């Protein structure tokens, strides 16, 4: 079904692109945004070989170097790619750009942001912002979603010769149906529905059950010297992504204050520059959390809600479009400029064919 849906979307994109309807829809979106669009794109990892790496890690976090470069070239056809600080001024109505503006951002601070993505950014002269989970930077630890995915893959591999492993629920009834799911879906369910402490406990219990105490080899993160090198380039700025990559809406007020304050202070201490921007882990936010960000001294926060930013919109609820390899994979498996262009111009959302995943956990509003 996924392949059929992808093929239908690619065919639709080709028709919209070649008929000129894409340009009309982009103009309508620009008008609705208030005269200028502020597009914020989110990536996680840029790798040399998507096919090889997607066999070991969460595929939706990956884009190949070749595809990433093509994404940037396509964005530049319709937008000026600017630093986040400049885009915030545009979105607040304080700056009048000659064209629509776009921002490139990365979540999680993976090491390939330095090894693979940065040479492309440098070659093309494209600025970017990286949001750091500060407790992991400069360590050998791996992020919780990467550890959990790795362990769930091992469970499924073991199940081929030991089917009874699915009957083990780790003493928690909710585990039984979750560990049977595809590992990608299971990770999403764990992180969306469970408090962070319980997710970490699940990871530890799975590691013990599988006798797999070591973290996965994949998923190494930046160190602080690499961050300083990126900053000195003048192209890369940094924001905070909590200390422990903690989805915050389910946390206590004390925990929220600690995650926001310590992450900000660490970035500022290590890089010697103000840290004023934040990315919500997993895109989850709430009104209470937005107030806490203001109190902690931040000026903006980005979600993962794939919707349009409108001039004068709330700077603590900035919408972002998260892209990975398959967002530009066409009808026959190759790259599609038409599909990528329609993704960048958000034509599927404008047509009502794609609904954004809501990240608002405010009680009575969103995903809570």
Helices and strands as residue ranges (DSSP letters): H 2-19, H 21-33, E 38-43, E 45-47, H 50-53, G 59-61, E 62-64, H 65-78, E 80-81, H 84-91, E 101-107, H 112-112, I 113-117, H 118-124, E 128-132, H 144-159, G 163-167, H 175-180, H 183-193, H 196-210, H 224-232, E 236-240, H 253-271, E 277-279, G 281-283, H 287-296, E 300-302, E 321-322, G 325-328, H 337-344, H 347-350
